[in-house]
Amino acid sequence: MKEILNRLSRFNTLSKEEAQDILTRIGQGEFNNSHLAAFMAMYMMRPITVDELSGFRAALMELCMPIDLSAYDGMDLCGTGGDGKNTFNISTLSAFVVAACGQHVVKHGNYGVSSKCGSSNLLEHFGYEFTNEQGELERQLETSGICFLHAPKFHPAMRFVAPIRKELGIKTFFNMLGPLVNPAKPKKQLAGVFDHELARIYNYLFQETDANFSIVYDLNGYDECSLTGSTKVFTNKGEQIVKPSDFQLNKVNAEKIAGGDSIEEAAKIFTTILEGKGNSEQQSVVYANSALALQTAGKCETLEEGKSMAEEAILSGKALSIFKKLMAA
């Protein structure tokens, strides 16, 4: 590790093979906490390369516990986090909406590191029990159309870095890996990123797969479509700028989509929106992100159509019913 740290401190980069090797060794517990913290700090000071992120991704996927849910044609909605915006749990809410619209969801998530409430914190608060058992996850998909893949259950190698990430409390390159390492390897994915250059790297990596994807980078710095302005979207077919008017929605005020200061507050916001009782900005942002996912999954032709589907899923109570079914499971 010392040699690697010296190289990185001189702003040299790693090849894909070197990156894969070093993260494999991290996952096998070869290094002490000081070395691990220093390694993460290197990527806070300079951009990550395509080869490095690709190598890190390959290592984690090789070390992860395999799960085969391909029969359900599942979709993931997952953001990197780390945008510092403290929004409510938009992608998690959108996941239930998308499931209510008939698209199976295999959502990957974790506890919040740089945010107050990650998707795992939220679902755990409501009593969801994390599992990596194939049969149980299949049962959840059968009964509710959605299941949740809690990252630590599938990526045991991450246990060596989890305490350090928590102590640091800021985004590291591990945030960049979250949407890339869903153990179910879904063929449909809506991925949000906090940085424009990272969006381009994601686009390059996803182009190497056979997945239908949309990579979302909000030009105001969110890792999701915030409707506070325009959003850059990369897909299999190219790239485009999406505006609130494309969903037939209004521009929103950033203060109206804040996520609260505790898990309890985040949970209250979550249920209020799922019941269709959120403020218009909260509801609109969920509709927009759900519409992007539904279009990616081939469930609608236009974003306006997707927005209407998402709105109906919430106002009819279908999305809330999906949530209750999953919690009951």
ROTIRO-415701 format. One record per residue (C-alpha): residue number from 0; residue in one letter; x, y, z. Coordinates in Angstrom, 3 decimals, always signed. Each point is the difference from the previous one (the first is absolute). Example, Ala and Ser with C-alpha at 12.3 -4.5 7.8 and 13.67 -1.06 7.14 Angstrom:
ROTIRO-415701
nr:rest:x:y:z
0:A:+12.300:-4.500:+7.800
1:S:+1.370:+3.440:-0.660
This chain:
ROTIRO-415701
nr:rest:x:y:z
0:M:+0.000:+0.000:+0.000
1:K:+2.856:+2.409:+0.736
2:E:+1.185:-0.201:-3.600
3:I:-3.522:+0.660:-1.278
4:L:-0.446:+2.967:+2.346
5:N:+3.299:+1.476:-1.117
6:R:-0.995:-0.342:-3.644
7:L:-3.425:+1.537:+0.549
8:S:+1.484:+2.877:+2.015
9:R:+2.050:+0.897:-3.088
10:F:-3.285:+0.130:-1.989
11:N:+0.697:-3.221:-1.864
12:T:-2.965:-2.231:-0.826
13:L:-0.666:-3.723:+0.254
14:S:-0.733:-2.341:-2.854
15:K:-3.264:-1.943:+0.120
16:E:+1.907:-3.119:+1.046
17:E:+1.869:+1.834:+2.773
18:A:-3.219:+1.578:+1.278
19:Q:-1.739:-3.369:+0.040
20:D:+2.920:-1.605:+1.833
21:I:+0.263:+2.664:+2.699
22:L:-3.734:+0.008:+0.744
23:T:-0.037:-3.801:+0.074
24:R:+2.753:+0.118:+2.610
25:I:-1.910:+2.657:+1.951
26:G:-3.022:-2.300:-0.068
27:Q:+2.129:-2.813:+1.391
28:G:+1.063:+2.127:+2.973
29:E:+3.680:+0.368:-0.868
30:F:+0.441:+3.641:+1.059
31:N:-0.263:+2.005:+3.203
32:N:-2.448:+2.845:+0.546
33:S:+2.627:+2.706:-0.489
34:H:+0.888:-1.325:-3.438
35:L:-3.668:-0.311:-0.934
36:A:-0.787:+3.558:+1.112
37:A:+2.982:+1.312:-1.945
38:F:-1.037:-1.954:-3.078
39:M:-3.506:+1.463:+0.101
40:A:+1.405:+3.476:+0.590
41:M:+2.016:-0.196:-3.225
42:Y:-3.226:-0.122:-2.006
43:M:-1.381:+3.008:+1.843
44:M:+2.868:+2.057:-1.389
45:R:-0.171:-0.994:-3.646
46:P:-2.497:-1.404:-2.505
47:I:-0.373:-3.728:-0.425
48:T:+0.686:-1.474:-3.442
49:V:-2.145:-2.356:-2.062
50:D:+2.547:-2.802:+0.443
51:E:+0.172:+0.463:+3.756
52:L:-3.749:+0.010:+0.528
53:S:-0.381:-2.932:-2.378
54:G:+2.630:-1.965:+1.926
55:F:-1.569:+0.798:+3.378
56:R:-3.378:-1.054:-1.344
57:A:+1.388:-3.291:-1.336
58:A:+1.564:-0.801:+3.375
59:L:-3.195:+0.602:+1.963
60:M:-2.111:-2.014:-2.425
61:E:+2.464:-2.879:+0.193
62:L:-0.073:+0.068:+3.811
63:C:-3.754:+0.479:+0.418
64:M:-2.506:-2.687:+0.944
65:P:-1.767:-0.999:-3.236
66:I:-3.755:+0.175:-0.391
67:D:-2.033:-0.909:-3.078
68:L:-3.235:+1.955:-0.360
69:S:+0.171:+0.222:-3.783
70:A:-3.370:-1.723:-0.402
71:Y:-1.674:+3.168:+1.312
72:D:+1.590:+2.412:-2.479
73:G:+0.655:+2.354:+2.901
74:M:+1.026:+3.642:-0.034
75:D:+2.226:+1.955:+2.370
76:L:-0.472:+3.651:+0.940
77:C:+3.075:+1.085:+1.876
78:G:+2.056:+3.151:+0.441
79:T:+3.572:+0.450:+1.094
80:G:-0.950:+2.339:+2.820
81:G:+2.676:+2.447:+1.020
82:D:-1.574:+3.029:-1.655
83:G:-0.325:+1.819:+3.333
84:K:-3.537:+1.138:-0.797
85:N:-1.844:-1.861:+2.801
86:T:-3.081:-0.731:-2.094
87:F:-2.658:-2.432:+1.152
88:N:+0.288:-3.639:-1.136
89:I:-1.011:+0.606:-3.612
90:S:+1.340:-3.164:-1.628
91:T:-1.476:-2.243:+2.712
92:L:-3.422:+1.588:-0.391
93:S:+0.276:-0.242:-3.764
94:A:+0.840:-3.694:+0.311
95:F:-3.382:-0.718:+1.598
96:V:-1.752:+2.103:-2.638
97:V:+1.736:-1.866:-2.810
98:A:-0.908:-3.340:+1.583
99:A:-3.618:+1.201:+0.211
100:C:+0.140:+0.696:-3.739
101:G:+0.806:-3.631:-0.757
102:Q:+3.803:+0.018:-0.189
103:H:+1.730:-2.357:+2.435
104:V:+2.630:+1.812:+2.076
105:V:+3.173:-1.480:+1.534
106:K:+1.261:+3.055:+1.832
107:H:+3.558:+0.137:+1.246
108:G:+0.744:+2.256:+2.964
109:N:+1.879:+0.629:+3.206
110:Y:+0.079:+2.054:+3.156
111:G:+0.631:+3.711:-0.440
112:V:+3.651:+1.006:+0.307
113:S:+0.047:+3.599:-1.178
114:S:-3.771:+0.429:+0.437
115:K:-2.182:-0.194:+3.098
116:C:-2.229:-2.800:-1.278
117:G:+0.912:-2.503:-2.690
118:S:-2.476:-2.448:-1.505
119:S:+1.068:-2.726:+2.432
120:N:-0.487:+2.289:+3.014
121:L:-3.481:+0.806:-1.238
122:L:-1.182:-3.540:-0.695
123:E:+1.541:-1.268:+3.226
124:H:-1.932:+2.704:+1.871
125:F:-3.232:-1.399:-1.434
126:G:+0.918:-3.526:+1.083
127:Y:+1.265:-1.522:-3.233
128:E:+2.373:-2.897:+0.704
129:F:+3.005:-0.162:-2.317
130:T:+0.717:-3.368:-1.558
131:N:+2.149:-1.589:-2.678
132:E:-2.053:-3.191:-0.203
133:Q:-1.067:-0.738:-3.563
134:G:-3.345:-1.521:+0.932
135:E:-1.030:+2.878:+2.248
136:L:+0.910:+2.648:-2.577
137:E:-1.928:-1.895:-2.660
138:R:-3.015:-0.166:+2.321
139:Q:+0.156:+3.774:+0.507
140:L:+0.109:+0.555:-3.744
141:E:-2.941:-2.351:-0.468
142:T:-2.172:+1.639:+2.645
143:S:+0.965:+3.678:-0.301
144:G:+1.971:+0.412:-3.228
145:I:+3.038:+1.369:+1.810
146:C:+2.838:-1.159:+2.210
147:F:+2.915:+1.797:+1.621
148:L:+3.611:-1.110:-0.238
149:H:+1.823:+1.410:+3.028
150:A:+3.606:+0.433:-1.126
151:P:+1.745:-1.401:+3.121
152:K:-1.981:-3.232:-0.372
153:F:+1.446:-0.543:-3.468
154:H:+3.373:+1.730:+0.231
155:P:+1.589:-1.431:+3.164
156:A:+3.371:+1.254:-1.200
157:M:-1.190:+3.533:+0.741
158:R:+0.038:-0.696:+3.739
159:F:+3.641:+1.029:+0.081
160:V:-0.717:+3.508:-1.282
161:A:-3.488:+0.617:+1.430
162:P:+1.184:+1.303:+3.418
163:I:+2.489:+2.358:-1.649
164:R:-2.615:+1.345:-2.419
165:K:-2.332:+0.614:+2.933
166:E:+2.678:+1.816:+1.983
167:L:+0.963:+2.145:-2.988
168:G:-3.644:+0.868:-0.623
169:I:+0.695:+1.356:-3.488
170:K:-0.262:-1.453:-3.459
171:T:+2.819:-2.229:-1.217
172:F:+0.487:-1.987:-3.196
173:F:-2.131:-2.719:+1.616
174:N:-2.999:+2.289:-0.555
175:M:+0.811:-0.149:-3.705
176:L:-0.194:-3.798:+0.066
177:G:-3.457:-0.423:+1.554
178:P:-2.135:+0.071:-3.172
179:L:+2.586:-2.076:-1.871
180:V:+0.084:-3.034:+2.271
181:N:-3.590:-1.201:+0.366
182:P:+0.547:-3.741:+0.597
183:A:-3.120:-0.883:-2.017
184:K:+1.549:+1.591:-3.104
185:P:-3.317:+1.486:-1.201
186:K:-0.455:+0.647:-3.718
187:K:-1.851:+3.253:+0.670
188:Q:+1.409:+2.813:+2.091
189:L:-0.508:+3.631:+0.913
190:A:+3.239:+1.238:+1.562
191:G:+0.520:+3.435:+1.504
192:V:+3.446:+1.568:+0.374
193:F:+1.265:+3.126:+1.771
194:D:+2.513:+1.157:-2.594
195:H:-0.082:+0.628:-3.755
196:E:+3.321:-1.709:-0.678
197:L:-1.142:-3.011:+2.012
198:A:-3.121:-0.109:-2.174
199:R:+2.233:-0.313:-3.050
200:I:+2.002:-2.791:+1.635
201:Y:-3.225:-1.812:+0.898
202:N:-1.185:+0.394:-3.565
203:Y:+3.195:-1.621:-1.264
204:L:-0.296:-2.906:+2.480
205:F:-3.691:-0.619:-0.647
206:Q:+0.593:-0.006:-3.742
207:E:+2.099:-3.119:+0.575
208:T:-3.041:-1.842:+1.398
209:D:-3.261:-1.183:-1.563
210:A:-2.132:+2.014:+2.437
211:N:-2.582:+2.639:-0.846
212:F:+1.164:+2.939:+2.052
213:S:-0.469:+3.652:+0.779
214:I:+2.708:+1.907:+1.844
215:V:-1.279:+3.158:+1.636
216:Y:+2.043:+3.042:+0.997
217:D:-1.930:+3.060:+1.070
218:L:+1.820:+3.122:-1.164
219:N:-0.548:+1.560:+3.427
220:G:+2.133:-2.771:+1.503
221:Y:-2.581:-2.576:+1.096
222:D:+0.410:-3.732:-0.604
223:E:-3.633:-0.148:-1.157
224:C:-2.434:+2.139:-1.948
225:S:-0.826:+2.784:+2.477
226:L:-2.137:+2.151:-2.346
227:T:+1.868:+3.024:+1.385
228:G:+1.331:+0.490:-3.525
229:S:+1.169:-2.154:-2.885
230:T:+1.311:-3.562:+0.197
231:K:+2.511:-1.779:-2.221
232:V:-1.033:-3.531:-0.898
233:F:+2.212:-2.593:-1.709
234:T:-1.697:-3.069:-1.485
235:N:+0.760:-2.841:-2.409
236:K:-1.237:+2.291:-2.766
237:G:+2.068:+3.086:+0.826
238:E:-0.259:+2.973:+2.296
239:Q:-2.480:+2.796:+0.521
240:I:-0.936:+2.877:+2.276
241:V:-3.309:-0.482:+1.778
242:K:-2.001:+2.944:+1.366
243:P:-2.960:+0.035:+2.433
244:S:-2.294:+0.906:-2.892
245:D:+0.866:-3.323:-1.693
246:F:-1.988:-1.694:+2.779
247:Q:-2.699:+2.690:-0.103
248:L:+1.211:+1.012:+3.463
249:N:+1.081:+3.293:+1.502
250:K:+3.466:+0.945:+1.200
251:V:+0.343:-0.570:+3.756
252:N:+1.643:+1.829:+2.888
253:A:+2.898:-1.972:+1.480
254:E:-1.160:+0.701:+3.559
255:K:-3.243:-1.854:-0.694
256:I:+1.721:-3.343:-0.658
257:A:+2.208:-0.122:+3.111
258:G:+0.264:-3.314:+1.789
259:G:-0.194:+0.925:+3.666
260:D:+2.602:-0.200:+2.759
261:S:-0.600:-3.530:+1.270
262:I:-1.085:-3.447:-1.110
263:E:-3.339:+0.599:+1.721
264:E:-0.588:+3.197:-1.978
265:A:+1.048:-1.728:-3.224
266:A:-2.449:-2.834:+0.714
267:K:-2.849:+2.445:+0.606
268:I:+0.713:+1.785:-3.282
269:F:+0.152:-3.371:-1.760
270:T:-3.417:-1.184:+1.193
271:T:-1.606:+3.397:-0.578
272:I:+1.102:+0.008:-3.646
273:L:-0.928:-3.646:-0.527
274:E:-3.483:+0.832:+1.280
275:G:-0.209:+2.792:-2.598
276:K:+0.006:+2.694:+2.681
277:G:+3.427:+1.532:-0.571
278:N:+0.457:+3.547:-1.227
279:S:-0.298:+0.472:-3.756
280:E:+3.800:+0.212:-0.408
281:Q:+0.577:-3.286:+1.843
282:Q:-2.631:-1.810:-2.003
283:S:+1.277:+1.450:-3.273
284:V:+3.585:-1.119:+0.583
285:V:-1.142:-3.575:+0.679
286:Y:-2.146:+0.070:-3.140
287:A:+2.946:+1.252:-2.086
288:N:+2.513:-2.577:+1.202
289:S:-2.560:-2.775:-0.303
290:A:-0.747:+1.133:-3.541
291:L:+3.693:-0.183:-0.921
292:A:+0.123:-3.530:+1.382
293:L:-3.186:-1.093:-1.755
294:Q:+1.248:+1.344:-3.315
295:T:+3.314:-1.811:+0.511
296:A:-1.892:-3.227:+0.738
297:G:-2.069:+0.382:-3.163
298:K:-3.257:+0.470:+1.905
299:C:-0.796:+3.343:-1.654
300:E:+1.006:+1.892:-3.125
301:T:+0.213:+3.546:+1.359
302:L:+0.922:+1.589:+3.314
303:E:-3.399:+1.644:+0.151
304:E:-1.655:-3.413:-0.296
305:G:+2.307:-1.367:+2.694
306:K:-0.848:+2.901:+2.280
307:S:-3.705:-0.755:-0.389
308:M:+0.589:-3.682:+0.790
309:A:+1.986:+0.906:+3.116
310:E:-2.618:+2.485:+1.157
311:E:-2.754:-2.578:-0.391
312:A:+2.057:-2.607:+1.888
313:I:+0.245:+2.285:+3.026
314:L:-3.428:+1.654:-0.032
315:S:-1.776:-3.351:-0.482
316:G:+1.830:-1.469:+3.005
317:K:+1.730:-2.695:-2.084
318:A:+3.521:+1.086:+0.986
319:L:-0.967:+0.143:+3.683
320:S:-1.493:-3.489:-0.328
321:I:+3.273:-1.300:-1.470
322:F:+1.910:+1.508:+2.922
323:K:-2.349:-1.586:+2.555
324:K:+0.275:-3.390:-1.714
325:L:+3.795:+0.111:+0.128
326:M:+0.004:+1.010:+3.666
327:A:-2.465:-2.794:+0.793
328:A:+2.218:-2.489:-1.799
